[in-house]
Each structure stands twice: as C-alpha cells, then as structure tokens.
C-alpha cells in the first residue's frame, strides 16, 4: 500500500509515518499542501491521509484540486 501523508504538525506526521511504516506500508510525508500536490502528481498513491487545516491552503482545497 502506497500512502501519502500531508500533515503540518511534526508530532502527528511522525506518528502516522512510523505507524504505517511498521505495518509494511510505503509512505511519503509532506508538510504542506503544495508539497503534497507535487507528490501526488509525481507518483500513484493508494491512499492519501490529508490534514484539513494546512497552512496556506486547507486540505479541502487541496482535495478539490486533486479531484479536478
């Protein structure tokens, strides 16, 4: 399972990344919506774990761009 994690809180991001990696999933961690958009455009992910309240662009706006 390839998972993109877009989370700006370092503690939460590391917890998610570590937990998913421990069960054998491949993860990529981004700390902002623009970085997450770049990652999502460059690679195929099975799941995106997306924070709703990101700086600069919220998770809902990012999701709309990804779906568009």
Backbone as a chain_set.jsonl record, in Angstrom:
{"seq": "XXXXXXXXXXXXXXXXXXXXXXXXXXXXXXXXXXXXXXXXXXXXXXXXXXXXXXXXXXXXXXXXXXXX", "coords": {"N": [[0.844, -1.162, 0.0], [0.701, 2.124, -0.939], [1.094, 5.182, 0.572], [0.309, 8.566, 0.907], [1.072, 11.072, 3.115], [-0.107, 14.056, 4.284], [0.577, 16.387, 6.399], [0.946, 18.978, 8.693], [1.689, 19.207, 11.36], [4.438, 18.305, 13.176], [4.716, 16.234, 15.144], [2.354, 14.673, 14.917], [2.59, 13.952, 12.232], [4.946, 12.375, 12.235], [4.097, 10.304, 13.906], [2.006, 9.114, 12.384], [3.466, 8.391, 10.069], [5.42, 6.619, 11.122], [3.767, 4.623, 12.275], [2.329, 3.588, 10.061], [4.425, 2.722, 8.456], [5.488, 0.709, 10.044], [3.676, -1.361, 9.733], [4.256, -2.192, 7.265], [3.614, -0.613, 5.085], [4.327, 1.596, 2.367], [5.35, 4.882, 2.712], [5.013, 8.391, 2.061], [5.893, 11.516, 3.176], [4.602, 14.737, 3.511], [4.658, 18.211, 4.342], [3.092, 20.347, 3.656], [0.404, 21.7, 1.638], [1.107, 22.466, -1.075], [3.483, 20.917, -1.429], [2.382, 18.379, -1.08], [0.641, 18.27, -3.29], [2.49, 18.278, -5.38], [3.791, 15.827, -4.872], [1.641, 14.039, -5.163], [1.118, 14.379, -7.841], [3.363, 13.337, -8.998], [3.559, 10.667, -8.45], [1.812, 7.542, -8.017], [-0.627, 6.939, -5.579], [-2.2, 4.805, -3.194], [-3.681, 5.587, -1.048], [-4.446, 8.709, 0.486], [-3.629, 10.484, 3.269], [-4.877, 13.219, 4.646], [-4.488, 16.286, 6.142], [-6.897, 18.529, 7.373], [-6.595, 21.211, 8.091], [-4.284, 22.94, 6.877], [-1.404, 25.073, 6.492], [-1.659, 27.973, 4.439], [-3.067, 26.639, 2.282], [-5.996, 24.892, 2.667], [-6.899, 21.466, 3.502], [-9.251, 20.673, 2.198], [-9.395, 22.331, -0.077], [-7.098, 21.435, -1.35], [-7.836, 18.789, -1.879], [-9.958, 19.217, -3.674], [-8.511, 20.238, -5.85], [-6.98, 17.98, -6.491], [-8.957, 16.189, -7.273], [-9.94, 17.464, -9.484]], "CA": [[0.0, 0.0, 0.0], [1.446, 3.384, -1.008], [0.323, 6.182, 1.302], [0.806, 9.937, 1.002], [0.643, 11.744, 4.341], [0.063, 15.508, 4.219], [0.312, 16.806, 7.778], [1.904, 20.017, 9.063], [2.136, 19.049, 12.748], [5.533, 17.326, 13.137], [4.478, 15.073, 16.016], [1.316, 13.854, 14.294], [3.147, 13.423, 10.984], [5.869, 11.288, 12.559], [3.306, 9.19, 14.442], [1.357, 8.45, 11.253], [4.502, 7.806, 9.224], [6.003, 5.468, 11.828], [2.752, 3.577, 12.45], [2.029, 2.949, 8.779], [5.64, 2.031, 8.015], [5.654, -0.501, 10.859], [2.833, -2.459, 9.226], [4.756, -2.557, 5.952], [3.147, 0.27, 4.012], [5.269, 2.599, 1.877], [4.79, 6.198, 2.992], [5.71, 9.62, 1.707], [5.42, 12.532, 4.108], [4.692, 16.136, 3.088], [4.225, 19.086, 5.426], [2.282, 21.45, 3.144], [-0.447, 21.343, 0.5], [1.856, 22.491, -2.342], [4.354, 19.736, -1.497], [1.51, 17.228, -1.274], [0.177, 18.282, -4.674], [3.618, 17.836, -6.211], [3.996, 14.394, -4.656], [0.503, 13.318, -5.743], [1.239, 14.447, -9.287], [4.563, 12.629, -9.448], [3.525, 9.238, -8.1], [0.491, 6.975, -7.738], [-0.841, 6.533, -4.188], [-3.432, 4.08, -2.916], [-4.398, 6.331, -0.01], [-3.874, 9.981, 0.908], [-4.056, 10.942, 4.591], [-4.796, 14.647, 4.4], [-4.897, 17.182, 7.22], [-7.872, 19.515, 6.9], [-6.153, 22.576, 8.376], [-2.894, 23.133, 6.487], [-1.104, 26.487, 6.269], [-1.65, 28.434, 3.055], [-4.159, 26.009, 1.541], [-6.529, 23.839, 3.526], [-6.991, 20.135, 2.918], [-10.408, 20.586, 1.3], [-8.982, 22.958, -1.333], [-6.156, 20.52, -1.986], [-8.601, 17.654, -2.373], [-10.678, 19.675, -4.873], [-7.533, 20.293, -6.93], [-6.622, 16.614, -6.862], [-10.086, 15.567, -7.962], [-10.258, 18.223, -10.699]], "C": [[0.898, 1.236, 0.0], [0.577, 4.495, -0.437], [1.047, 7.525, 1.277], [0.212, 10.556, 2.257], [0.936, 13.225, 4.177], [-0.39, 16.061, 5.563], [1.371, 17.809, 8.199], [2.397, 19.915, 10.505], [3.209, 17.953, 12.795], [5.285, 16.074, 13.97], [3.444, 14.126, 15.405], [1.842, 13.195, 13.023], [4.067, 12.235, 11.261], [5.137, 10.064, 13.108], [2.652, 8.401, 13.308], [2.374, 7.721, 10.386], [5.08, 6.543, 9.85], [5.007, 4.314, 11.924], [2.459, 2.846, 11.151], [3.237, 2.193, 8.232], [5.844, 0.723, 8.766], [4.795, -1.66, 10.369], [3.157, -2.791, 7.767], [4.287, -1.687, 4.797], [4.251, 1.253, 3.648], [4.638, 3.966, 2.079], [5.664, 7.297, 2.406], [5.074, 10.719, 2.539], [5.659, 13.919, 3.537], [4.102, 17.001, 4.192], [3.401, 20.283, 4.958], [1.467, 20.966, 1.95], [0.323, 21.411, -0.824], [2.798, 21.291, -2.505], [3.541, 18.467, -1.725], [0.986, 17.134, -2.696], [1.274, 17.82, -5.626], [3.835, 16.33, -6.093], [2.887, 13.58, -5.313], [0.544, 13.331, -7.264], [2.384, 13.626, -9.84], [4.477, 11.118, -9.27], [2.092, 8.807, -7.808], [0.418, 6.518, -6.281], [-2.165, 5.804, -4.069], [-4.324, 4.87, -1.965], [-3.662, 7.655, 0.235], [-4.484, 10.339, 2.258], [-3.798, 12.445, 4.594], [-5.333, 15.436, 5.586], [-5.858, 18.228, 6.654], [-7.366, 20.942, 7.055], [-4.647, 22.708, 8.128], [-2.627, 24.622, 6.289], [-1.112, 26.82, 4.773], [-2.796, 27.914, 2.22], [-4.701, 24.887, 2.409], [-6.673, 22.527, 2.758], [-8.149, 19.979, 1.951], [-10.069, 21.183, -0.069], [-8.002, 22.059, -2.08], [-6.882, 19.333, -2.6], [-9.369, 18.021, -3.642], [-9.729, 19.749, -6.081], [-7.143, 18.896, -7.419], [-7.732, 15.92, -7.647], [-10.384, 16.216, -9.316], [-9.495, 17.875, -11.891]], "O": [[1.767, 1.368, 0.862], [-0.539, 4.723, -0.903], [2.236, 7.613, 1.583], [-1.005, 10.563, 2.439], [2.083, 13.616, 3.957], [-1.586, 16.185, 5.829], [2.565, 17.534, 8.079], [3.435, 20.49, 10.834], [2.92, 16.796, 12.486], [5.612, 14.968, 13.538], [3.647, 12.912, 15.384], [1.573, 12.022, 12.768], [3.973, 11.206, 10.591], [5.509, 8.927, 12.815], [2.732, 7.173, 13.271], [2.166, 6.566, 10.013], [5.212, 5.517, 9.182], [5.364, 3.161, 11.682], [2.352, 1.619, 11.138], [3.084, 1.14, 7.614], [6.319, -0.259, 8.194], [5.151, -2.821, 10.57], [2.446, -3.557, 7.117], [4.549, -2.009, 3.638], [5.015, 1.689, 4.508], [3.503, 4.188, 1.658], [6.88, 7.153, 2.275], [3.85, 10.834, 2.595], [6.773, 14.248, 3.129], [3.173, 16.593, 4.889], [3.048, 21.143, 5.765], [1.794, 19.955, 1.329], [0.203, 20.491, -1.633], [2.897, 20.719, -3.591], [3.958, 17.583, -2.474], [0.894, 16.04, -3.252], [1.017, 17.064, -6.563], [4.04, 15.645, -7.095], [3.152, 12.557, -5.944], [0.06, 12.4, -7.908], [2.381, 13.258, -11.015], [5.246, 10.375, -9.88], [1.262, 9.619, -7.4], [1.296, 5.798, -5.807], [-3.134, 6.135, -4.753], [-5.55, 4.83, -2.059], [-2.433, 7.717, 0.196], [-5.701, 10.48, 2.381], [-2.651, 12.89, 4.55], [-6.487, 15.275, 5.983], [-5.634, 18.748, 5.561], [-7.679, 21.797, 6.227], [-3.844, 22.6, 9.054], [-3.548, 25.364, 5.946], [-0.631, 26.04, 3.951], [-3.438, 28.689, 1.511], [-3.943, 24.019, 2.842], [-6.58, 22.49, 1.531], [-8.044, 19.231, 0.979], [-10.415, 20.607, -1.101], [-8.072, 21.939, -3.303], [-6.572, 18.921, -3.718], [-9.428, 17.228, -4.582], [-10.098, 19.369, -7.192], [-6.997, 18.668, -8.62], [-7.465, 15.157, -8.575], [-11.001, 15.601, -10.185], [-9.703, 18.465, -12.951]]}, "num_chains": 1, "name": "protein.A"}
